[in-house]
Every structure is written in structure tokens, then in C-alpha cells.
Amino acid sequence: MKKYILILMAIFASKAVLASEINSKLQLEQAIKANHGKVIYLDFWASWCGPCRKSFPWMNKMQNKFKNQGFTVISVNLDAKKELAEKFLVENPAEFTVIYDAKGLTARHFKIQGMPSSMLIDRYGEVKVAHSGFFTKKVPQYEEEIQQLINTK
Amino acid sequence: MENLFTTVTINKVKKTLLKSSAGVVMLILVSGCANLGVEPWERDLLAKKEMALTSSPIDAALDDHIYFSKEASSGGKSFGGGGCGCN
């Protein structure tokens, strides 16, 4: 009897894990699909990461500056606890999509090397540029890369 | 004759038991390292202030410099050099 209960528990646990995996990955996939044809700045962040905090005002600025030219920012939060992410978002409001991935499945999928990490996806859905970290010095370069991808149609 | 036979089979059983238990131990040891380190996005606890190697980096750097230049000690840290006090 005990054995059966254990087996049942294991099955339920694995199903729960599977469901959450499908969710965060699917959510990201759907968000990218919904913005197909646009240049997408995909950003991975967490509340405990300092440079992420710095990048938020800039990402808001980019979103507002280029959104009418076929550009959008999609961000993935990798906090283990969603409450921490929500607190961060109160302090640093985001004017773009935020997807929650507490288990880091999307990060594992993209083999993220550092925090924050960003990827620039062109209008055809191809990753053109990838950055690890956010450096204030490189901000003009980041913007230029976005501008360049927007201009190539 | 029969006695000898049983001792032989008992020895065989013992051997196979030992082998299988060794196998189990090996399996546990190998799978124990399945998770090596913390992924970059899992560093939330390590990023906390109380997890830093030193509570005040400036203080530590000054101490370091004093040891380096006054006590002729060098090496083991991020720099080499003598104790002439000229650095």
C-alpha cells in the first residue's frame, strides 16, 4: 500500500514539474510568436542582480522610443520567489512584457552565462546579438544594434 | 562432500553480494555529482551582502596594502613584489 502511495506521489510530482516547464517555456514562445515580424530585445533578469536594476530605465526608454517602429522588449524574470520579482517591479516599473520563470527553464534552454543576459532577435526570428551583463558604457552600442536591426527590413 | 559444496555456494553468494553492493555504492557516488555548482541565474543567495567574503572591501584593501608595504609580505594575494614601501 505504502509503495503505491509513493509511486502515485512520484507521478504527481513529475507531472507538476512538467506542467511548470511547459508553462514558462510556452509563455516565452507565445510571446515571441505574438511579436513575429518585430525586432525583439529579450532580457533575462532577477531582483538580486544589480546591473538588472540599472537596465530597467533604459529598457523602458527603448520600448517607448522604438515601439512604433516594430520593436518590443520581452523580459524573463528568473527569481526563485515571485514575491521578490514583484517587489522589484514596484520599485522599478516595467513598461514591457514580463514572463516569470522561477525554475530557470528558459535560462537553461538558452544556456545563460551571466546576469543580466540579453538577446536581440531580428524580424525573422533569428538571434542576431547576445550580451551578458549590462554596462552603462556600452549603452550607445546596445541602442545602435537595436536601431540597425530595425532599419534592416 | 556436501559440506564443501555448501561452503562454496555460500562463498559465491557472498562474492556476488559484495559486487552488487560495490556497484550500488559506485552508482551513488557517480550520481552524487550530477549537479555541479550553481547556475548563473540561481545566485540569488550568493549575491546577498552577508555572503560576501569580506564585509568591507575598502577596509580589507587598505589592510592588505599595509601588510604588503610594511611587513615585507607578499604573494598569496593578487599582487607580488617586495617590502620597500614604495608601492
gemmi code that builds the backbone of each chain (N, CA, C; Angstrom):
import gemmi

chains = {
    "A": [
        ("MET", (0.840, -1.215, 0.000), (0.000, 0.000, 0.000), (0.862, 1.248, 0.000)),
        ("LYS", (1.866, 1.217, 0.904), (2.775, 2.373, 1.007), (3.476, 2.615, -0.331)),
        ("LYS", (3.856, 1.493, -0.952), (4.562, 1.579, -2.224), (3.721, 2.312, -3.256)),
        ("TYR", (2.445, 1.932, -3.312), (1.551, 2.539, -4.307), (1.429, 4.033, -4.077)),
        ("ILE", (1.313, 4.386, -2.803), (1.188, 5.813, -2.484), (2.425, 6.570, -2.937)),
        ("LEU", (3.586, 5.960, -2.679), (4.848, 6.598, -3.076), (4.902, 6.776, -4.583)),
        ("ILE", (4.512, 5.705, -5.299), (4.547, 5.772, -6.768), (3.603, 6.862, -7.267)),
        ("LEU", (2.422, 6.902, -6.686), (1.440, 7.917, -7.088), (1.988, 9.324, -6.850)),
        ("MET", (2.626, 9.489, -5.677), (3.194, 10.798, -5.351), (4.257, 11.184, -6.370)),
        ("ALA", (5.099, 10.207, -6.720), (6.166, 10.476, -7.688), (5.570, 10.916, -9.022)),
        ("ILE", (4.501, 10.229, -9.439), (3.864, 10.571, -10.713), (3.312, 11.991, -10.667)),
        ("PHE", (2.646, 12.318, -9.573), (2.062, 13.660, -9.460), (3.149, 14.729, -9.468)),
        ("ALA", (4.250, 14.435, -8.735), (5.350, 15.401, -8.657), (5.925, 15.645, -10.041)),
        ("SER", (6.158, 14.551, -10.795), (6.755, 14.711, -12.116), (5.817, 15.471, -13.037)),
        ("LYS", (4.523, 15.224, -12.884), (3.552, 15.933, -13.725), (3.553, 17.416, -13.424)),
        ("ALA", (3.658, 17.741, -12.124), (3.670, 19.149, -11.725), (4.880, 19.850, -12.319)),
        ("VAL", (6.034, 19.171, -12.257), (7.261, 19.746, -12.815), (7.090, 19.965, -14.306)),
        ("LEU", (6.555, 18.962, -14.988), (6.350, 19.036, -16.428), (5.442, 20.206, -16.791)),
        ("ALA", (4.381, 20.374, -16.004), (3.415, 21.428, -16.298), (4.067, 22.800, -16.211)),
        ("SER", (4.879, 23.008, -15.139), (5.509, 24.323, -14.982), (6.528, 24.550, -16.087)),
        ("GLU", (7.200, 23.462, -16.502), (8.192, 23.589, -17.565), (7.524, 24.054, -18.848)),
        ("ILE", (6.420, 23.414, -19.168), (5.690, 23.782, -20.372), (5.230, 25.228, -20.261)),
        ("ASN", (4.816, 25.633, -19.068), (4.284, 26.980, -18.909), (5.280, 28.076, -19.232)),
        ("SER", (6.433, 28.085, -18.538), (7.339, 29.217, -18.741), (7.920, 29.216, -20.150)),
        ("LYS", (8.232, 28.018, -20.647), (8.794, 27.947, -21.995), (7.744, 28.328, -23.033)),
        ("LEU", (6.529, 27.795, -22.822), (5.432, 28.084, -23.750), (5.106, 29.563, -23.759)),
        ("GLN", (5.076, 30.136, -22.550), (4.763, 31.559, -22.440), (5.737, 32.393, -23.251)),
        ("LEU", (7.018, 32.066, -23.111), (8.041, 32.815, -23.840), (7.863, 32.604, -25.344)),
        ("GLU", (7.639, 31.348, -25.707), (7.459, 31.023, -27.123), (6.286, 31.808, -27.715)),
        ("GLN", (5.188, 31.807, -26.960), (3.992, 32.509, -27.438), (4.234, 34.008, -27.548)),
        ("ALA", (4.963, 34.538, -26.559), (5.249, 35.976, -26.583), (6.095, 36.330, -27.801)),
        ("ILE", (7.058, 35.457, -28.117), (7.909, 35.713, -29.282), (7.090, 35.577, -30.569)),
        ("LYS", (6.240, 34.556, -30.597), (5.394, 34.345, -31.777), (4.449, 35.522, -31.990)),
        ("ALA", (3.874, 35.997, -30.885), (2.909, 37.104, -30.982), (3.570, 38.357, -31.530)),
        ("ASN", (4.904, 38.457, -31.356), (5.619, 39.637, -31.840), (6.444, 39.326, -33.083)),
        ("HIS", (6.031, 38.302, -33.796), (6.761, 37.920, -35.001), (6.717, 39.068, -36.011)),
        ("GLY", (7.866, 39.323, -36.625), (7.934, 40.435, -37.568), (8.491, 41.690, -36.923)),
        ("LYS", (8.614, 41.642, -35.594), (9.209, 42.783, -34.892), (10.627, 42.415, -34.465)),
        ("VAL", (11.395, 43.454, -34.197), (12.698, 43.243, -33.563), (12.433, 43.086, -32.069)),
        ("ILE", (12.961, 42.019, -31.484), (12.685, 41.748, -30.066), (13.973, 41.829, -29.256)),
        ("TYR", (13.913, 42.592, -28.173), (15.006, 42.607, -27.208), (14.583, 41.700, -26.059)),
        ("LEU", (15.204, 40.523, -25.986), (14.843, 39.533, -24.969), (15.825, 39.657, -23.805)),
        ("ASP", (15.291, 39.924, -22.624), (16.156, 40.186, -21.476), (15.866, 39.219, -20.331)),
        ("PHE", (16.921, 38.653, -19.755), (16.781, 37.763, -18.589), (17.281, 38.517, -17.367)),
        ("TRP", (16.449, 38.621, -16.344), (16.835, 39.408, -15.170), (16.367, 38.743, -13.880)),
        ("ALA", (16.888, 39.263, -12.765), (16.445, 38.813, -11.443), (16.542, 39.987, -10.484)),
        ("SER", (15.772, 39.924, -9.414), (15.686, 41.072, -8.495), (16.999, 41.303, -7.748)),
        ("TRP", (17.794, 40.245, -7.562), (19.017, 40.365, -6.770), (20.206, 40.868, -7.590)),
        ("CYS", (19.985, 41.098, -8.874), (21.120, 41.433, -9.736), (21.175, 42.937, -9.959)),
        ("GLY", (22.298, 43.536, -9.564), (22.457, 44.990, -9.594), (22.341, 45.609, -10.969)),
        ("PRO", (23.102, 45.115, -11.948), (23.023, 45.686, -13.294), (21.617, 45.603, -13.908)),
        ("CYS", (20.847, 44.589, -13.482), (19.475, 44.460, -13.985), (18.678, 45.705, -13.607)),
        ("ARG", (18.892, 46.154, -12.369), (18.206, 47.338, -11.862), (18.530, 48.538, -12.745)),
        ("LYS", (19.814, 48.617, -13.138), (20.245, 49.737, -13.987), (19.627, 49.651, -15.371)),
        ("SER", (19.422, 48.424, -15.838), (18.974, 48.265, -17.219), (17.494, 48.607, -17.388)),
        ("PHE", (16.736, 48.591, -16.313), (15.283, 48.771, -16.452), (14.874, 50.129, -17.034)),
        ("PRO", (15.387, 51.241, -16.491), (15.014, 52.527, -17.089), (15.384, 52.602, -18.568)),
        ("TRP", (16.525, 52.033, -18.906), (16.963, 52.049, -20.302), (16.029, 51.216, -21.178)),
        ("MET", (15.634, 50.045, -20.685), (14.734, 49.198, -21.473), (13.382, 49.885, -21.670)),
        ("ASN", (12.904, 50.568, -20.626), (11.659, 51.339, -20.761), (11.809, 52.396, -21.845)),
        ("LYS", (12.967, 53.048, -21.816), (13.225, 54.118, -22.785), (13.230, 53.561, -24.208)),
        ("MET", (13.899, 52.434, -24.381), (13.974, 51.813, -25.710), (12.584, 51.400, -26.183)),
        ("GLN", (11.846, 50.803, -25.269), (10.487, 50.337, -25.598), (9.648, 51.506, -26.108)),
        ("ASN", (9.722, 52.631, -25.391), (8.898, 53.776, -25.767), (9.417, 54.472, -27.021)),
        ("LYS", (10.720, 54.435, -27.200), (11.316, 55.140, -28.340), (11.046, 54.414, -29.656)),
        ("PHE", (11.134, 53.072, -29.608), (11.092, 52.320, -30.862), (9.822, 51.497, -31.068)),
        ("LYS", (8.883, 51.571, -30.132), (7.740, 50.644, -30.234), (6.893, 50.880, -31.488)),
        ("ASN", (6.923, 52.108, -32.004), (6.157, 52.386, -33.210), (6.896, 51.981, -34.487)),
        ("GLN", (8.142, 51.523, -34.309), (8.925, 51.131, -35.483), (9.096, 49.614, -35.556)),
        ("GLY", (8.218, 48.890, -34.892), (8.309, 47.432, -34.932), (9.388, 46.911, -34.010)),
        ("PHE", (9.309, 47.288, -32.754), (10.290, 46.826, -31.771), (9.583, 46.581, -30.452)),
        ("THR", (10.012, 45.561, -29.744), (9.458, 45.345, -28.415), (10.480, 44.687, -27.492)),
        ("VAL", (10.295, 44.919, -26.214), (11.139, 44.291, -25.204), (10.326, 43.180, -24.545)),
        ("ILE", (10.908, 41.995, -24.447), (10.286, 40.913, -23.675), (11.302, 40.513, -22.616)),
        ("SER", (10.870, 40.464, -21.364), (11.825, 40.102, -20.321), (11.366, 38.845, -19.598)),
        ("VAL", (12.354, 38.095, -19.134), (12.073, 36.873, -18.376), (12.683, 37.040, -16.993)),
        ("ASN", (11.858, 36.916, -15.971), (12.342, 37.010, -14.598), (12.732, 35.624, -14.109)),
        ("LEU", (13.932, 35.543, -13.490), (14.440, 34.237, -13.061), (14.528, 34.116, -11.540)),
        ("ASP", (13.770, 34.943, -10.820), (13.754, 34.830, -9.366), (13.131, 33.506, -8.942)),
        ("ALA", (13.723, 32.894, -7.915), (13.147, 31.646, -7.399), (11.824, 31.932, -6.692)),
        ("LYS", (11.723, 33.145, -6.122), (10.474, 33.532, -5.442), (9.847, 34.690, -6.194)),
        ("LYS", (8.614, 34.510, -6.603), (7.937, 35.522, -7.413), (7.725, 36.826, -6.640)),
        ("GLU", (7.564, 36.708, -5.299), (7.327, 37.914, -4.487), (8.477, 38.913, -4.645)),
        ("LEU", (9.713, 38.383, -4.707), (10.873, 39.261, -4.836), (10.826, 40.026, -6.156)),
        ("ALA", (10.394, 39.318, -7.192), (10.284, 39.958, -8.511), (9.219, 41.044, -8.488)),
        ("GLU", (8.111, 40.748, -7.816), (7.014, 41.719, -7.762), (7.430, 42.974, -7.001)),
        ("LYS", (8.206, 42.770, -5.925), (8.707, 43.902, -5.161), (9.641, 44.765, -6.025)),
        ("PHE", (10.488, 44.082, -6.769), (11.413, 44.779, -7.672), (10.639, 45.606, -8.694)),
        ("LEU", (9.555, 45.035, -9.203), (8.776, 45.714, -10.246), (8.017, 46.918, -9.694)),
        ("VAL", (7.733, 46.892, -8.390), (7.104, 48.068, -7.775), (8.125, 49.210, -7.734)),
        ("GLU", (9.376, 48.849, -7.395), (10.432, 49.866, -7.316), (10.912, 50.296, -8.702)),
        ("ASN", (10.928, 49.330, -9.626), (11.394, 49.605, -10.988), (10.315, 49.175, -11.978)),
        ("PRO", (9.332, 50.030, -12.204), (8.213, 49.613, -13.058), (8.686, 49.267, -14.481)),
        ("ALA", (8.103, 48.201, -15.003), (8.454, 47.764, -16.355), (7.314, 48.104, -17.306)),
        ("GLU", (7.674, 48.729, -18.406), (6.658, 49.073, -19.406), (6.711, 48.089, -20.561)),
        ("PHE", (7.088, 46.861, -20.233), (7.168, 45.817, -21.260), (6.757, 44.480, -20.644)),
        ("THR", (6.681, 43.445, -21.473), (6.229, 42.127, -21.018), (7.204, 41.510, -20.022)),
        ("VAL", (6.665, 40.934, -18.967), (7.496, 40.178, -18.020), (6.938, 38.762, -17.913)),
        ("ILE", (7.800, 37.780, -18.150), (7.407, 36.378, -18.002), (8.146, 35.823, -16.792)),
        ("TYR", (7.455, 35.101, -15.954), (8.083, 34.554, -14.739), (8.528, 33.120, -14.971)),
        ("ASP", (9.787, 32.884, -14.660), (10.342, 31.538, -14.829), (11.151, 31.205, -13.575)),
        ("ALA", (10.438, 30.779, -12.529), (11.089, 30.548, -11.233), (12.086, 29.394, -11.283)),
        ("LYS", (11.878, 28.444, -12.180), (12.768, 27.276, -12.233), (13.938, 27.481, -13.193)),
        ("GLY", (13.931, 28.583, -13.902), (15.054, 28.882, -14.800), (15.114, 27.985, -16.021)),
        ("LEU", (13.975, 27.488, -16.458), (13.975, 26.544, -17.585), (14.359, 27.225, -18.895)),
        ("THR", (13.866, 28.458, -19.076), (14.224, 29.171, -20.307), (15.707, 29.534, -20.281)),
        ("ALA", (16.194, 29.885, -19.079), (17.615, 30.237, -18.947), (18.490, 29.037, -19.294)),
        ("ARG", (18.063, 27.864, -18.836), (18.797, 26.630, -19.136), (18.761, 26.381, -20.649)),
        ("HIS", (17.603, 26.628, -21.232), (17.428, 26.402, -22.672), (18.379, 27.277, -23.487)),
        ("PHE", (18.504, 28.547, -23.075), (19.370, 29.473, -23.813), (20.798, 29.464, -23.294)),
        ("LYS", (21.092, 28.619, -22.304), (22.440, 28.499, -21.715), (22.984, 29.867, -21.288)),
        ("ILE", (22.210, 30.540, -20.459), (22.586, 31.871, -19.982), (23.887, 31.794, -19.192)),
        ("GLN", (24.831, 32.696, -19.506), (26.156, 32.666, -18.874), (26.290, 33.659, -17.728)),
        ("GLY", (25.471, 34.688, -17.714), (25.588, 35.704, -16.667), (24.297, 36.464, -16.533)),
        ("MET", (24.228, 37.285, -15.495), (23.008, 38.060, -15.260), (23.341, 39.546, -15.271)),
        ("PRO", (22.575, 40.402, -15.926), (21.511, 40.021, -16.846), (22.079, 39.517, -18.180)),
        ("SER", (21.262, 38.842, -18.938), (21.634, 38.430, -20.285), (20.580, 38.954, -21.239)),
        ("SER", (21.022, 39.355, -22.400), (20.047, 39.851, -23.368), (20.336, 39.289, -24.748)),
        ("MET", (19.284, 39.210, -25.529), (19.408, 38.747, -26.909), (18.598, 39.653, -27.793)),
        ("LEU", (19.130, 39.914, -28.954), (18.411, 40.744, -29.912), (17.974, 39.854, -31.074)),
        ("ILE", (16.666, 39.775, -31.246), (16.112, 38.888, -32.270), (15.595, 39.742, -33.429)),
        ("ASP", (15.963, 39.370, -34.646), (15.564, 40.185, -35.795), (14.131, 39.861, -36.227)),
        ("ARG", (13.686, 40.511, -37.292), (12.284, 40.392, -37.731), (11.929, 38.982, -38.194)),
        ("TYR", (12.958, 38.194, -38.502), (12.695, 36.828, -38.983), (12.834, 35.793, -37.869)),
        ("GLY", (12.991, 36.257, -36.649), (13.061, 35.348, -35.507), (14.426, 34.760, -35.265)),
        ("GLU", (15.459, 35.404, -35.807), (16.803, 34.882, -35.625), (17.549, 35.706, -34.576)),
        ("VAL", (18.254, 35.025, -33.680), (19.041, 35.740, -32.666), (20.276, 36.318, -33.347)),
        ("LYS", (20.393, 37.642, -33.321), (21.490, 38.296, -34.038), (22.614, 38.708, -33.093)),
        ("VAL", (22.251, 39.222, -31.925), (23.249, 39.697, -30.963), (22.908, 39.136, -29.585)),
        ("ALA", (23.932, 38.782, -28.822), (23.688, 38.345, -27.440), (24.690, 39.036, -26.528)),
        ("HIS", (24.197, 39.525, -25.406), (25.075, 40.183, -24.447), (24.922, 39.538, -23.081)),
        ("SER", (26.035, 39.450, -22.355), (25.990, 39.006, -20.975), (26.408, 40.189, -20.120)),
        ("GLY", (25.538, 40.602, -19.217), (25.822, 41.780, -18.396), (25.249, 43.030, -19.034)),
        ("PHE", (25.124, 44.090, -18.216), (24.644, 45.373, -18.727), (25.608, 46.457, -18.264)),
        ("PHE", (26.306, 47.072, -19.211), (27.323, 48.068, -18.873), (26.885, 49.435, -19.368)),
        ("THR", (26.889, 50.405, -18.446), (26.449, 51.759, -18.800), (27.280, 52.307, -19.960)),
        ("LYS", (28.563, 51.935, -19.977), (29.452, 52.408, -21.047), (29.003, 51.921, -22.417)),
        ("LYS", (28.411, 50.735, -22.445), (28.061, 50.127, -23.732), (26.659, 50.496, -24.200)),
        ("VAL", (25.945, 51.312, -23.418), (24.563, 51.649, -23.756), (24.413, 52.183, -25.189)),
        ("PRO", (25.287, 53.116, -25.632), (25.154, 53.584, -27.018), (25.265, 52.449, -28.031)),
        ("GLN", (26.154, 51.494, -27.724), (26.334, 50.347, -28.629), (25.061, 49.504, -28.665)),
        ("TYR", (24.467, 49.264, -27.491), (23.229, 48.477, -27.446), (22.154, 49.137, -28.301)),
        ("GLU", (22.043, 50.451, -28.144), (20.997, 51.171, -28.871), (21.251, 51.123, -30.372)),
        ("GLU", (22.528, 51.243, -30.733), (22.868, 51.220, -32.156), (22.490, 49.867, -32.771)),
        ("GLU", (22.725, 48.806, -32.018), (22.407, 47.470, -32.532), (20.903, 47.331, -32.777)),
        ("ILE", (20.129, 47.880, -31.837), (18.664, 47.842, -31.995), (18.275, 48.626, -33.242)),
        ("GLN", (18.820, 49.828, -33.346), (18.492, 50.714, -34.476), (18.815, 50.037, -35.801)),
        ("GLN", (19.973, 49.362, -35.817), (20.413, 48.707, -37.036), (19.433, 47.610, -37.467)),
        ("LEU", (19.017, 46.805, -36.493), (18.096, 45.704, -36.813), (16.734, 46.239, -37.230)),
        ("ILE", (16.324, 47.363, -36.647), (15.038, 47.963, -37.024), (15.120, 48.450, -38.476)),
        ("ASN", (16.296, 48.990, -38.824), (16.434, 49.548, -40.170), (16.525, 48.487, -41.258)),
        ("THR", (17.002, 47.290, -40.921), (17.085, 46.240, -41.953), (15.745, 45.524, -42.023)),
        ("LYS", (15.108, 45.674, -43.184), (13.755, 45.098, -43.309), (13.761, 43.915, -44.254)),
    ],
    "B": [
        ("MET", (31.562, -34.070, 1.508), (31.429, -33.574, 0.128), (30.338, -32.512, 0.052)),
        ("GLU", (29.229, -32.840, 0.672), (28.103, -31.898, 0.614), (28.440, -30.605, 1.359)),
        ("ASN", (29.151, -30.782, 2.469), (29.556, -29.637, 3.274), (30.395, -28.661, 2.468)),
        ("LEU", (31.352, -29.247, 1.754), (32.234, -28.444, 0.908), (31.423, -27.678, -0.128)),
        ("PHE", (30.457, -28.383, -0.718), (29.619, -27.776, -1.754), (28.882, -26.537, -1.217)),
        ("THR", (28.295, -26.702, -0.024), (27.533, -25.568, 0.529), (28.443, -24.380, 0.842)),
        ("THR", (29.656, -24.681, 1.368), (30.545, -23.544, 1.677), (30.919, -22.814, 0.392)),
        ("VAL", (31.105, -23.585, -0.679), (31.471, -22.957, -1.960), (30.340, -22.047, -2.426)),
        ("THR", (29.090, -22.554, -2.355), (27.969, -21.726, -2.822), (27.798, -20.499, -1.928)),
        ("ILE", (28.018, -20.706, -0.624), (27.900, -19.542, 0.280), (28.934, -18.483, -0.085)),
        ("ASN", (30.142, -18.940, -0.382), (31.191, -18.002, -0.796), (30.797, -17.254, -2.058)),
        ("LYS", (30.206, -18.009, -2.988), (29.782, -17.386, -4.243), (28.748, -16.312, -3.982)),
        ("VAL", (27.768, -16.662, -3.141), (26.709, -15.705, -2.814), (27.305, -14.456, -2.171)),
        ("LYS", (28.258, -14.695, -1.257), (28.913, -13.564, -0.592), (29.597, -12.658, -1.608)),
        ("LYS", (30.275, -13.279, -2.550), (31.013, -12.512, -3.564), (30.062, -11.658, -4.398)),
        ("THR", (28.964, -12.292, -4.838), (28.029, -11.535, -5.683), (27.391, -10.402, -4.884)),
        ("LEU", (27.132, -10.673, -3.603), (26.567, -9.621, -2.752), (27.529, -8.441, -2.665)),
        ("LEU", (28.798, -8.768, -2.445), (29.826, -7.732, -2.319), (29.902, -6.911, -3.602)),
        ("LYS", (29.890, -7.649, -4.733), (29.991, -6.975, -6.032), (28.818, -6.031, -6.240)),
        ("SER", (27.620, -6.546, -5.961), (26.429, -5.722, -6.217), (26.394, -4.507, -5.295)),
        ("SER", (26.829, -4.718, -4.028), (26.819, -3.574, -3.104), (27.852, -2.546, -3.543)),
        ("ALA", (28.990, -3.024, -4.051), (30.003, -2.096, -4.562), (29.424, -1.314, -5.733)),
        ("GLY", (28.673, -2.022, -6.559), (28.028, -1.366, -7.701), (27.082, -0.271, -7.252)),
        ("VAL", (26.302, -0.586, -6.224), (25.345, 0.399, -5.703), (26.082, 1.626, -5.183)),
        ("VAL", (27.180, 1.369, -4.430), (27.963, 2.483, -3.871), (28.516, 3.350, -5.005)),
        ("MET", (29.033, 2.690, -6.046), (29.580, 3.426, -7.184), (28.502, 4.302, -7.819)),
        ("LEU", (27.334, 3.727, -7.986), (26.222, 4.440, -8.605), (25.887, 5.697, -7.804)),
        ("ILE", (25.842, 5.538, -6.490), (25.521, 6.689, -5.624), (26.603, 7.756, -5.750)),
        ("LEU", (27.873, 7.307, -5.745), (28.981, 8.261, -5.832), (28.946, 9.029, -7.143)),
        ("VAL", (28.694, 8.295, -8.224), (28.701, 8.928, -9.548), (27.549, 9.918, -9.680)),
        ("SER", (26.368, 9.493, -9.237), (25.209, 10.370, -9.407), (25.213, 11.507, -8.398)),
        ("GLY", (26.058, 11.406, -7.360), (26.142, 12.456, -6.358), (26.649, 13.765, -6.925)),
        ("CYS", (27.398, 13.695, -8.013), (27.961, 14.905, -8.613), (27.166, 15.341, -9.841)),
        ("ALA", (25.928, 14.893, -9.926), (25.129, 15.231, -11.102), (24.880, 16.729, -11.179)),
        ("ASN", (24.859, 17.400, -10.029), (24.603, 18.837, -10.016), (25.868, 19.563, -9.562)),
        ("LEU", (26.638, 20.042, -10.532), (27.905, 20.690, -10.205), (27.720, 22.194, -10.165)),
        ("GLY", (27.788, 22.772, -8.987), (27.762, 24.215, -8.872), (26.404, 24.837, -9.049)),
        ("VAL", (26.404, 26.157, -8.997), (25.179, 26.933, -9.068), (25.129, 27.614, -10.428)),
        ("GLU", (23.982, 27.583, -11.054), (23.841, 28.236, -12.361), (23.806, 29.761, -12.163)),
        ("PRO", (24.180, 30.508, -13.210), (24.235, 31.971, -13.070), (22.919, 32.590, -12.591)),
        ("TRP", (21.796, 31.987, -12.968), (20.515, 32.577, -12.584), (20.049, 32.085, -11.206)),
        ("GLU", (20.865, 31.264, -10.569), (20.490, 30.744, -9.246), (21.322, 31.374, -8.125)),
        ("ARG", (21.966, 32.485, -8.429), (22.906, 33.045, -7.463), (22.266, 34.033, -6.504)),
        ("ASP", (20.967, 33.960, -6.326), (20.284, 34.961, -5.504), (20.798, 34.999, -4.066)),
        ("LEU", (21.027, 33.837, -3.481), (21.511, 33.813, -2.099), (22.979, 34.211, -2.030)),
        ("LEU", (23.742, 33.800, -3.026), (25.164, 34.138, -3.047), (25.362, 35.634, -3.286)),
        ("ALA", (24.392, 36.270, -3.921), (24.517, 37.699, -4.228), (24.229, 38.569, -3.013)),
        ("LYS", (23.769, 37.969, -1.941), (23.441, 38.757, -0.752), (24.697, 39.321, -0.106)),
        ("LYS", (24.509, 40.431, 0.575), (25.641, 41.148, 1.160), (26.357, 40.288, 2.198)),
        ("GLU", (25.590, 39.580, 2.994), (26.206, 38.787, 4.063), (26.965, 37.570, 3.538)),
        ("MET", (26.849, 37.319, 2.254), (27.578, 36.192, 1.677), (28.926, 36.612, 1.095)),
        ("ALA", (29.218, 37.898, 1.139), (30.491, 38.383, 0.597), (31.649, 37.872, 1.450)),
        ("LEU", (32.826, 37.747, 0.837), (33.992, 37.231, 1.555), (34.426, 38.204, 2.645)),
        ("THR", (34.244, 39.484, 2.409), (34.584, 40.485, 3.417), (33.439, 41.484, 3.536)),
        ("SER", (33.226, 41.965, 4.770), (32.087, 42.853, 4.983), (32.379, 44.262, 4.478)),
        ("SER", (33.677, 44.654, 4.488), (34.001, 45.978, 3.956), (35.230, 45.888, 3.055)),
        ("PRO", (35.023, 45.882, 1.780), (36.111, 45.682, 0.830), (37.181, 46.759, 0.910)),
        ("ILE", (36.791, 48.012, 1.183), (37.783, 49.094, 1.221), (38.740, 48.869, 2.395)),
        ("ASP", (38.170, 48.535, 3.562), (38.963, 48.249, 4.751), (39.939, 47.111, 4.480)),
        ("ALA", (39.427, 46.070, 3.858), (40.251, 44.901, 3.575), (41.390, 45.266, 2.627)),
        ("ALA", (41.095, 46.116, 1.643), (42.110, 46.513, 0.670), (43.195, 47.345, 1.356)),
        ("LEU", (42.795, 48.224, 2.280), (43.778, 49.059, 2.994), (44.664, 48.184, 3.881)),
        ("ASP", (44.046, 47.276, 4.609), (44.805, 46.345, 5.442), (45.822, 45.589, 4.602)),
        ("ASP", (45.346, 45.162, 3.477), (46.166, 44.399, 2.554), (47.385, 45.199, 2.133)),
        ("HIS", (47.145, 46.457, 1.836), (48.228, 47.321, 1.380), (49.252, 47.531, 2.498)),
        ("ILE", (48.765, 47.664, 3.730), (49.678, 47.855, 4.860), (50.549, 46.613, 5.049)),
        ("TYR", (49.940, 45.477, 5.029), (50.720, 44.236, 5.150), (51.736, 44.154, 4.040)),
        ("PHE", (51.319, 44.528, 2.872), (52.159, 44.411, 1.686), (53.377, 45.317, 1.784)),
        ("SER", (53.154, 46.568, 2.189), (54.259, 47.525, 2.113), (55.072, 47.617, 3.409)),
        ("LYS", (54.503, 47.281, 4.548), (55.239, 47.471, 5.808), (55.856, 46.181, 6.333)),
        ("GLU", (55.254, 45.080, 6.026), (55.736, 43.861, 6.663), (56.462, 42.948, 5.704)),
        ("ALA", (56.774, 43.478, 4.562), (57.559, 42.749, 3.572), (56.919, 41.429, 3.184)),
        ("SER", (55.636, 41.359, 3.374), (54.973, 40.118, 2.995), (54.362, 40.295, 1.619)),
        ("SER", (54.478, 39.280, 0.841), (53.871, 39.375, -0.485), (53.496, 37.996, -0.973)),
        ("GLY", (52.739, 37.974, -2.004), (52.314, 36.704, -2.575), (51.064, 36.211, -1.892)),
        ("GLY", (50.398, 35.301, -2.532), (49.177, 34.738, -1.976), (47.970, 35.611, -2.257)),
        ("LYS", (48.226, 36.884, -2.490), (47.120, 37.782, -2.868), (47.272, 38.108, -4.346)),
        ("SER", (46.612, 39.156, -4.749), (46.591, 39.415, -6.175), (47.825, 40.157, -6.683)),
        ("PHE", (48.803, 40.398, -5.827), (49.998, 41.081, -6.320), (51.262, 40.440, -5.776)),
        ("GLY", (52.363, 40.721, -6.421), (53.656, 40.279, -5.931), (54.514, 41.503, -5.694)),
        ("GLY", (55.712, 41.321, -5.196), (56.583, 42.478, -5.027), (57.300, 42.454, -3.697)),
        ("GLY", (58.148, 43.415, -3.469), (58.987, 43.450, -2.279), (58.385, 44.294, -1.178)),
        ("GLY", (59.169, 44.549, -0.145), (58.686, 45.289, 1.003), (59.385, 46.618, 1.173)),
        ("CYS", (59.720, 47.275, 0.064), (60.453, 48.535, 0.162), (59.555, 49.688, 0.573)),
        ("GLY", (58.277, 49.492, 0.577), (57.373, 50.559, 0.984), (57.122, 51.566, -0.119)),
        ("CYS", (57.605, 51.252, -1.302), (57.483, 52.224, -2.385), (56.229, 52.007, -3.233)),
        ("ASN", (55.428, 51.052, -2.871), (54.238, 50.793, -3.697), (53.009, 51.472, -3.115)),
    ],
}
model = gemmi.Model(1)
for chain_id, residues in chains.items():
    chain = gemmi.Chain(chain_id)
    for i, (resn, *xyz) in enumerate(residues, 1):
        res = gemmi.Residue()
        res.name, res.seqid = resn, gemmi.SeqId(i, " ")
        for name, pos in zip(("N", "CA", "C"), xyz):
            atom = gemmi.Atom()
            atom.name, atom.element = name, gemmi.Element(name[0])
            atom.pos, atom.b_iso = gemmi.Position(*pos), 0.0
            res.add_atom(atom)
        chain.add_residue(res)
    model.add_chain(chain)
structure = gemmi.Structure()
structure.add_model(model)
structure.setup_entities()
